[in-house]
């Protein structure tokens, strides 16, 4: 095992850097340089964190809730049809409102094809389907845009409910 003599240690220490007052001066200069970089960075991160507390990003609405409200609107306004395989195909924010596009399969309930009034109403509502709505075992895929507006105590509600069916609000 080699023994380290003071003559061997001195060259090793000089490789580590200056000692004494020169070493302290360099160390203080390095600390000062670090603070010149770290202080502005920490202030930036602090300000970004504070801004995040006060600025709220546009959050996406509760999509399953919107879909349930749209389905409720469909069954309330058109009890003569069934809607299956409904899914969201588009969602856009416009101010405080959300515009959702739903794609779903629709077909007439059994017996609704007998009434000329119901047939005319469904043909007006879903002109792209035509007679396909009334054929047994057939269905039609449609796409419908729904505007959801914010309503106090209820959150986002289909605009048609607010304008045409306000009594439906109590069920939402």
N, C-alpha and C positions, 0 to 999 in steps of 0.2 A: 504494500500500500504506500503510495507516494505521500510524502509530507510536504505541505505547502509552507515555504519559508516566506518571510516578508519581502524578500527580493522577487519572488515569483508572483506574489499577490499584487504588488503595485502596478505592473503592466496590465493585469487583468482589470483592475479598477479603472484605469484610464480608458479602457475600451467601453466601459459602461457609461461614461460621460464625465463632465467636470464635477468636481466636488467643491464644497465650501461655498463662498459667496457667489462664484460664477454659476454653480449648479442651482442655487436658490433663485438667482436672477432669471436664468433660462426657464426654470419651472414656473415662476410667476408669470413670465411672458406667455408660456404655453397655456396656462390657466386663463389668462386674459383673452387670448385668441379664441379659446373654446367658448368663453362666455359671450364674445362678440358674435359668435355663430348661434349658440344655443338659446340665448335670450330672445332674439327676434323670432326664432322658430317656435319657442314655447309660447310666446305672446300670440303668434298666428294660430296655433292650435287651440289656445284658450278662447280667442275670439270666434273661431269656427265652431267650437262647442257651444258657446253662448248663443251664437246665431241659430244653431240647430234647436235650441230650446224655445226660441221665440218664433222662428219661421217654420211653419208646419208644411211639409210637402203634401201635394195632392194625393190623398190615399185612395186606393181603389175601394169601391163600396163592397159590401157583403154580397157576393155574387149569388150564392144559394138563396138568400133572402129575396133578392130582386127577382129571381126566377120563380120563386113561390108566389110572389105578388103578381107577376105577370100571368101565371097559371090561374090564380084566383080570378083575375080580371077576365080571362078567357072563359072560364066556366060560368062566371056571373053573367057576362054579356052574350055568350053563345052556348047555351046548354045543349044545343042540338048537335054539337060536334065533340069529337074526342081529339086530344092532342097527345101525341106520343113522341118519344125520341127527341125531346126538346134540348137544344144546347145553344150556348152563346157563341155567335160567330163574329161579333164585333162589339167594342165598347169604346166610346169617345167622350171626353169631358168637354162641355161647352159652358163656360162660366161656372155656375153652381149646379148645373144640371148635367145629367149623364144620358147619352144616347146609346141604347143597347140594340143590337140586332140579334134576333133569335131565329134559328132555323129549326123547323119541326115538321112532323108528319101529321096531317089532319085528315079526318074522314067523318062522314055524317053518322049520327047515331041511328040505330034501327028504328024505322018508322018515320023519321023526319023527312024522308024523300017523298012521302005521300002528300004533304002539304005544299001547295004551290007558293004560299007566302014564305015559308021557310026556305024552299028551294031558291026563290028569287033573292032572299036576304043573304044566303050563303054564297050565291053566285056573285053578288055585289061585293061581298067581303073578300072572297078568294077567286077573283076572275081568272087567275092562271090555272085553276083546277078544272073549271067547267063541270061537265057531267061525271068526271072521275070521282068526285066527292060522293056521289050517290050510288055508285056501283058496288055491290057486295064483294067484300074481299079486296077491294082496291083502296089505295090511299094516295095522297098527293103531298109532296114536300113543298113547303112554303117558307118564305123568309119575311119577317115582319120587324119593323123598326119601332121601338118604344122609347119615349122620352120620359125619364124619371126625374121628378122635381122634388126638392127638399120641402117637407111639411113638418112644422114643429110637432113634437111628441110622437111622430110616426117615422121620421127619417125620410128616405127616398121612396117615393110612391109614383106609380105610372100617372102621367099627366092626364090621361083620359079619365081616371078615377076622380081626380080633383075637379075636372071640368064637368063631367057627365054623370058620375055616380058617387057623390059625396057620402051617401049612406054606407058605402062599402069601406070607408076609412075606419069605421069602428071595428071591422073584422081584420084589419091589418096590424 
